[in-house]
Amino acid sequence: MVESTRKVLGEFMLEARRRRHLSREELAYRANVHQNTVANWENGDGLTLDGFVQWCDALGMLASEVLRKVGR
């Protein structure tokens, strides 16, 4: 994934979590990952396709919907 895309996606992920009033710990529990992983994703680091899908599932969002919203 291109670095600028990761950054934009990470920012979107952070805002989506905050809009749902979830802590990193709560989202990590839902996504079955460590809260440091969530922090990395939101910083645009270490986000894999599998991680992106886990995040989408944890928030009840479709990956295609998220990608359209971030303009990629």
N, C-alpha and C positions, 0 to 999 in steps of 0.2 A: 504494500500500500504506500502511496506517495506521502511523504512527510506532511505536506500541507493538508492533504485529505484527512490524515490521522488527527491533526490538530483541530480541524473544523468539526470532525466527528466527535472527538473527545469533548469539545466545548458543548456540542449538542447533548451529549450523554450527561454531562454535569447538569445542565439546565433542565433536562427531562427528569432527572432524579430529584432535583430541588423542587420542581413544580409539583411533584407527587409527595413532597414532604418526607422523603426517605433519607435516612442516614446512609453513609457508605456501608456501615455494618449491616443494616437491614437489606440493602440491595445485594450485598455479597451473600447473605444467607439465601435470598431468593434465587440467585444465580449459581449457588453452590460453588463459590470461589472465596478466596481470602479478601478481606477489605483492602489490603494493599494492592490487590489486582484491580479492584474497582478504581482506586486512586490512579494507578498507572494508566488504565483505559482513559480516564477523564483527562489525563495529561498528554494523551496521544502516544503513549508508550506501550508496547507489548500487546497491542490489540490484534488478535488473529480473527479469522473468519468465524471460527468456532466460538471465540469469546464474544464476538458481535452478536451471534445468534443467541447465545446464553443470555446476554444483556437484553436483547429484544424480547425473548420469552419471559424473562423475569419481570419486565414492565408491561407485558401484554401488548407489545407493538409488533407490527409486521416489518421485517427487514426492508422490503421494497418501499414501504411508507416512509421509513426513516431516511433511506437514501434519497428519495424524492425531496424530502424536507430540507436536507442539507445541500441539495443541488448537485448531487454527483450521480 
